[in-house]
Amino acid sequence: MNFESTMKKDKDKKIKQKYNVETGFFKDGLPYARMGDKPKIMVNIEALSFKHEPPSGFMLKQFIKSAKAFTSEYTVYLIGRRPNLPENYLMDKMAKDYAKLIRREFKEPVDIMGVSTGGQIALYLAADHPDVVKKLIIISAAYRLSERGVEFERKAAEYFKQQKYGKALASIMDLVFTSRLWRSIIKFFISLIGKKIIGEVEYPNDFLIEVQADREMNFKDRLKEIKVPNLILSGEEDIGYTAEDVRTTAEGIPNSELILYKGYGHNLVQSNLKQVQKDIWGFLKK
């Protein structure tokens, strides 16, 4: 493997040593976290991100929490987008970056998982570059973002342009949490400390381009082009990707398996992790 280590002071050194996790950049600039040492590879395409850099702090802990269930048989990667994306760098181009990386680094098809925006990119990857995908797992995503999702992301983008990062992050929370009470509480605190959570933003265009790609995507007419075995998981109460659109996505892909979780929203993985992992294992072992 060709990896470039980050030059920043490593504040996550202890947790990375404890769980044998590596972070850095591939030589073409895509940031990654890696956990495990098995021959089989699972690539998790990162969800919407404010900054294109290796996960750290809370996000690194979330990766470890979700990845460690699979390290008995897999080396698991979380891979984001390269920083400083040019204008109109939409999901087909992002998918091409992942395809080139997989061909170069892994030499054979790998199991692909994508959550939210990562799931949308994964649809393009499976359709445009089937040679790199062994099995496909789409979580909390569909062939398009809902109208409410488009509106929330548009609002987040406007705040982000104004460098109101706390309000931008709070707007994204409208997509994540279905409970009005939880949403109100979390949005209040995030609006206060969101700027500190996000930190300095070197390339603000990265987030703006990602939400543009989210809002403009409509993959409905191309779903039939996906031929690899695939599993789609989503919460029935997801605001950003409605149950109706998720069903349409599954119906459009040949031989797709669908599981909708009653009572869960867009934060399905965080709130129902063990069951989601169990269902993914069932699919992978077939």
C-alpha positions as CSV (number, residue, x, y, z in Angstrom):
1,M,0.0,0.0,0.0
2,N,1.1,3.6,-0.7
3,F,0.0,5.8,2.1
4,E,1.1,9.3,3.2
5,S,0.9,10.1,6.9
6,T,-0.5,13.3,8.1
7,M,1.9,16.0,9.4
8,K,-0.4,17.3,12.2
9,K,0.2,16.4,15.8
10,D,-1.6,13.2,16.5
11,K,-4.1,13.8,19.3
12,D,-5.7,10.4,18.7
13,K,-2.4,8.4,19.3
14,K,-3.6,6.5,22.3
15,I,-6.9,5.3,20.8
16,K,-5.2,4.4,17.5
17,Q,-2.6,2.3,19.3
18,K,-5.3,0.6,21.4
19,Y,-7.3,-0.5,18.4
20,N,-4.5,-0.7,15.9
21,V,-6.0,2.0,13.7
22,E,-4.1,4.0,11.0
23,T,-5.2,7.3,9.5
24,G,-3.7,9.4,6.7
25,F,-4.0,10.1,3.0
26,F,-3.7,7.9,0.0
27,K,-1.2,9.3,-2.6
28,D,-4.0,10.8,-4.6
29,G,-5.3,12.8,-1.6
30,L,-8.3,10.7,-0.4
31,P,-8.3,10.7,3.4
32,Y,-8.7,7.4,5.2
33,A,-8.9,5.4,8.4
34,R,-8.0,1.7,8.5
35,M,-8.7,-0.9,11.1
36,G,-7.9,-4.6,10.9
37,D,-5.4,-6.8,9.2
38,K,-7.3,-9.4,7.2
39,P,-7.0,-10.1,3.5
40,K,-10.6,-9.3,2.7
41,I,-11.3,-5.6,2.2
42,M,-14.4,-3.6,3.2
43,V,-14.5,0.1,2.0
44,N,-16.9,2.4,3.8
45,I,-17.5,5.5,1.7
46,E,-17.7,8.4,4.1
47,A,-21.0,10.3,4.6
48,L,-21.3,14.1,4.1
49,S,-18.4,15.9,5.7
50,F,-17.5,19.5,6.4
51,K,-13.8,18.9,5.8
52,H,-12.0,16.3,3.7
53,E,-9.4,15.0,6.1
54,P,-8.9,11.8,8.1
55,P,-11.4,11.2,10.9
56,S,-10.3,12.3,14.3
57,G,-11.7,12.7,17.8
58,F,-15.4,11.8,17.9
59,M,-15.6,10.8,14.3
60,L,-12.6,8.4,14.7
61,K,-14.3,6.8,17.7
62,Q,-17.5,6.3,15.7
63,F,-15.5,4.6,12.9
64,I,-13.9,2.3,15.4
65,K,-17.2,1.5,17.0
66,S,-18.8,0.5,13.7
67,A,-15.8,-1.2,12.1
68,K,-14.6,-3.4,14.9
69,A,-17.5,-5.9,14.5
70,F,-16.1,-6.8,11.0
71,T,-12.4,-7.0,11.7
72,S,-12.5,-10.7,12.5
73,E,-12.7,-11.3,8.7
74,Y,-12.0,-7.9,7.1
75,T,-9.7,-5.0,7.0
76,V,-12.1,-2.0,7.1
77,Y,-11.4,1.3,5.5
78,L,-13.3,4.6,5.9
79,I,-12.4,6.7,2.9
80,G,-13.5,10.3,2.3
81,R,-13.2,12.7,-0.6
82,R,-10.0,14.5,-1.6
83,P,-9.7,18.1,-0.3
84,N,-10.1,21.2,-2.5
85,L,-12.6,19.8,-5.0
86,P,-13.1,21.8,-8.2
87,E,-16.5,23.3,-9.1
88,N,-19.2,20.9,-10.3
89,Y,-17.3,17.8,-9.0
90,L,-20.4,15.8,-8.7
91,M,-21.0,12.2,-7.6
92,D,-20.0,10.5,-10.9
93,K,-16.5,12.1,-10.6
94,M,-16.3,11.2,-6.9
95,A,-17.1,7.6,-7.7
96,K,-14.4,7.6,-10.3
97,D,-11.9,8.6,-7.7
98,Y,-12.9,5.6,-5.5
99,A,-12.7,3.2,-8.5
100,K,-9.2,4.3,-9.4
101,L,-8.1,4.0,-5.8
102,I,-9.5,0.5,-5.4
103,R,-8.0,-0.8,-8.7
104,R,-4.6,0.6,-7.7
105,E,-4.5,-0.3,-4.0
106,F,-6.5,-3.5,-3.7
107,K,-6.1,-5.0,-7.2
108,E,-9.5,-6.8,-7.0
109,P,-13.2,-6.1,-6.2
110,V,-14.0,-5.2,-2.6
111,D,-17.1,-5.0,-0.5
112,I,-18.5,-1.5,-0.5
113,M,-20.6,0.2,2.2
114,G,-22.0,3.7,1.9
115,V,-24.0,5.7,4.4
116,S,-26.1,8.7,3.4
117,T,-24.0,10.7,0.9
118,G,-21.6,7.8,0.9
119,G,-24.4,5.6,-0.2
120,Q,-25.4,7.9,-3.1
121,I,-21.8,7.8,-4.3
122,A,-21.7,4.0,-3.9
123,L,-24.7,3.8,-6.3
124,Y,-22.6,5.5,-9.0
125,L,-19.6,3.4,-8.2
126,A,-21.5,0.1,-8.6
127,A,-23.1,1.3,-11.9
128,D,-20.2,2.9,-13.5
129,H,-17.4,0.7,-12.2
130,P,-18.8,-2.8,-11.5
131,D,-15.3,-4.3,-11.7
132,V,-14.3,-2.8,-8.3
133,V,-17.5,-3.9,-6.4
134,K,-18.0,-7.3,-4.9
135,K,-21.0,-6.7,-2.8
136,L,-22.9,-3.4,-2.1
137,I,-24.4,-2.2,1.1
138,I,-26.4,1.1,1.1
139,I,-27.4,2.6,4.4
140,S,-29.7,5.5,5.0
141,A,-29.6,6.6,1.3
142,A,-31.8,6.4,-1.8
143,Y,-31.7,7.4,-5.5
144,R,-32.4,11.0,-4.5
145,L,-32.5,13.3,-1.5
146,S,-36.0,14.2,-0.4
147,E,-37.4,17.7,-0.9
148,R,-37.1,18.4,2.8
149,G,-33.5,17.1,2.7
150,V,-32.8,19.4,-0.2
151,E,-34.2,22.4,1.8
152,F,-32.2,21.6,4.9
153,E,-29.0,21.2,3.0
154,R,-29.6,24.4,1.1
155,K,-30.0,26.2,4.4
156,A,-26.8,24.6,5.7
157,A,-24.9,25.7,2.7
158,E,-26.0,29.3,3.1
159,Y,-24.9,29.4,6.7
160,F,-21.6,27.7,5.7
161,K,-20.9,30.4,3.1
162,Q,-21.4,33.0,5.8
163,Q,-18.9,31.0,8.1
164,K,-21.7,30.4,10.5
165,Y,-20.5,26.8,11.0
166,G,-22.6,26.1,14.2
167,K,-25.8,27.0,12.4
168,A,-24.8,25.0,9.3
169,L,-24.2,21.9,11.5
170,A,-27.4,22.5,13.3
171,S,-29.3,22.6,10.0
172,I,-27.9,19.2,9.1
173,M,-29.2,17.9,12.4
174,D,-32.7,18.5,11.1
175,L,-32.1,15.6,8.8
176,V,-30.6,13.3,11.4
177,F,-33.1,13.4,14.3
178,T,-36.8,12.7,13.9
179,S,-37.8,13.6,17.4
180,R,-38.6,17.3,17.7
181,L,-37.5,17.4,21.3
182,W,-34.1,15.8,20.7
183,R,-33.7,17.9,17.5
184,S,-34.4,21.1,19.4
185,I,-32.0,20.2,22.3
186,I,-29.2,19.1,20.0
187,K,-29.5,22.0,17.6
188,F,-29.4,24.5,20.5
189,F,-26.1,23.1,21.8
190,I,-24.6,22.6,18.4
191,S,-25.4,26.1,17.3
192,L,-23.3,27.3,20.3
193,I,-20.3,25.0,19.9
194,G,-20.6,23.9,16.3
195,K,-17.8,26.2,15.2
196,K,-15.5,24.7,17.8
197,I,-16.5,21.2,16.7
198,I,-15.8,21.9,13.0
199,G,-12.7,24.0,13.6
200,E,-10.7,25.8,10.9
201,V,-12.0,25.2,7.4
202,E,-9.2,25.4,4.8
203,Y,-11.4,24.5,1.8
204,P,-15.0,25.6,2.3
205,N,-15.8,24.7,-1.3
206,D,-15.6,21.0,-0.3
207,F,-18.8,21.0,1.8
208,L,-20.6,23.2,-0.6
209,I,-19.8,20.9,-3.6
210,E,-20.9,17.8,-1.6
211,V,-24.3,19.3,-0.7
212,Q,-24.7,20.5,-4.3
213,A,-24.1,16.9,-5.5
214,D,-26.6,15.6,-2.9
215,R,-29.3,18.1,-4.0
216,E,-28.8,17.5,-7.8
217,M,-28.6,13.7,-7.7
218,N,-31.5,11.7,-9.2
219,F,-30.3,8.1,-10.0
220,K,-33.8,6.5,-10.5
221,D,-33.4,5.8,-14.3
222,R,-29.9,4.2,-13.7
223,L,-30.7,1.8,-10.9
224,K,-31.2,-1.1,-13.2
225,E,-27.6,-0.8,-14.3
226,I,-26.4,-2.1,-10.8
227,K,-25.9,-5.9,-11.1
228,V,-23.8,-6.7,-8.0
229,P,-25.5,-8.3,-4.9
230,N,-26.8,-5.5,-2.8
231,L,-28.4,-4.8,0.5
232,I,-30.3,-1.6,1.4
233,L,-30.9,-0.6,5.0
234,S,-32.9,2.4,6.2
235,G,-35.1,3.8,8.9
236,E,-38.8,4.2,8.1
237,E,-38.8,7.6,9.6
238,D,-35.8,9.0,7.7
239,I,-36.4,12.6,6.7
240,G,-33.6,12.9,4.2
241,Y,-34.3,9.7,2.3
242,T,-38.0,8.7,2.7
243,A,-39.2,5.2,3.0
244,E,-41.0,5.5,-0.3
245,D,-37.8,6.6,-2.1
246,V,-35.8,3.8,-0.4
247,R,-38.4,1.2,-1.6
248,T,-38.2,2.7,-5.1
249,T,-34.5,2.3,-5.0
250,A,-34.6,-1.3,-3.9
251,E,-37.3,-2.1,-6.5
252,G,-35.2,-0.5,-9.3
253,I,-32.0,-2.6,-8.6
254,P,-32.1,-6.2,-9.7
255,N,-32.1,-8.7,-6.9
256,S,-31.9,-6.1,-4.2
257,E,-32.5,-6.9,-0.6
258,L,-34.3,-4.3,1.6
259,I,-34.6,-3.9,5.3
260,L,-36.6,-1.0,6.7
261,Y,-36.4,-0.4,10.5
262,K,-39.5,0.8,12.1
263,G,-39.1,3.7,14.5
264,Y,-35.7,4.8,13.3
265,G,-34.6,7.8,11.3
266,H,-31.4,8.9,9.6
267,N,-29.3,8.2,12.6
268,L,-30.0,4.5,12.1
269,V,-26.4,3.2,12.4
270,Q,-25.8,5.1,15.7
271,S,-29.1,4.2,17.3
272,N,-29.5,0.6,16.1
273,L,-25.9,-0.4,15.5
274,K,-25.9,-4.0,16.7
275,Q,-28.9,-5.0,14.7
276,V,-27.6,-3.2,11.6
277,Q,-24.2,-5.1,12.0
278,K,-26.1,-8.4,12.4
279,D,-28.0,-7.8,9.2
280,I,-24.9,-6.8,7.3
281,W,-23.1,-10.0,8.4
282,G,-26.1,-12.1,7.3
283,F,-25.8,-10.5,3.8
284,L,-22.0,-10.8,3.6
285,K,-22.0,-14.5,4.6
286,K,-24.5,-15.6,1.9
